[in-house]
Amino acid sequence: MSRRCELTGKGPVSGNNVSHAHNKTRRRYLPNLQDVSLQSEVLGRTFKFRVSSAALRTVDHRGGLDAYLARAKEDELSPAALKVKKEIAKAAQTA
């Protein structure tokens, strides 16, 4: 399982542990990923995603999964999220 947010593309970054003596050793900072179920109002279904807590706050701020995916950049989304985005766009167009 990839350590990458399916909605924002946020992944691990590297940096240094710095001791009191200022010794530096390499380390990885991992995103705070959570397994969540998000519901689409247009499709009336729930979808499971692995998202960062920051992305989850952004989804709430924008007014739900449908509104978030409408504004999301396609190169940041995972293939599963991109598929859901296209389903929502198609359903919204026909409705």
N, C-alpha and C positions, 0 to 999 in steps of 0.2 A: 504494500500500500504506500502510495506516494505521500510525502509530507508537503503537500501543496494544496492551497485553498482552491476549491473548484470554481469560486465566483470571482476572486480578485487575482488569482495567480501568485499570491504571496507564498514564498517558500523559505527554506533555511538560508541564513546569511552567516558569514564567518567573521570572527573578530578575535580579540585577545582577552585572556584572563590576565589581570595585572595585579601582582601581589603587593604587599606593603613595601617590599624591597624593590619594587618596580621591575620584577622579572615578568617577562611576557611569554605566555604559552597559548597556542592556537586553540580555539573552541568554536562551536557552532551554536547559533541562536536559532531555536526552532519556533515556528509560529504556533499560536495557541489554537489548535484545530479541535473542532467539536463535530460529532455526528448529529445532524439535525434533520428533521422532516419539515419542509416548507410547503405551504399550500398555495396553489394557483387558483385565484378566483375565477379566471376566464375558463380554465379547463375543468375546475371542480375536483382536482386530484391533488394528492400530496406526493412530493418527490424527496428522496433522501440525498443529502449532500454532505460533504466533509468540508466545513467552512471555518474560517478564523472567526474569533469572537468580534473582531473589528468589522468584518464583513456582515456579520449577523446584526450588529448595531446599524450598519448602513442600510440593510434591507428594511429594518423597522423604520428608519428615518425617511426613506423614500416611499414608504407606504405599501410594502409587501413585495413578494417575489416578482410579480408581473411588472410592476413599475421599475424595480431594480434591473431586471433583465432587458427592459426596453432601452435603458440608458447605458447599459454595460458595453464595453468594447469587446468585440468578438475575439481578438487575439489573447485576451486575458482569461476567457472562459474555457473550462474543460470541455471535451467533446460531449459529455452528458448534459452539461448546462447549455451548450450551444444547441443541442437537439431540442431541449425544453423551450429555449428562446424562440426557435423557429416554429414549434408547435403553437406557442402562445400567439405569435404574430399571425399565423395562418388562421387560428380560431377567432382572433380579434378582427381580422379582415372580413371574414364571412359573416360575423355577427352584426 
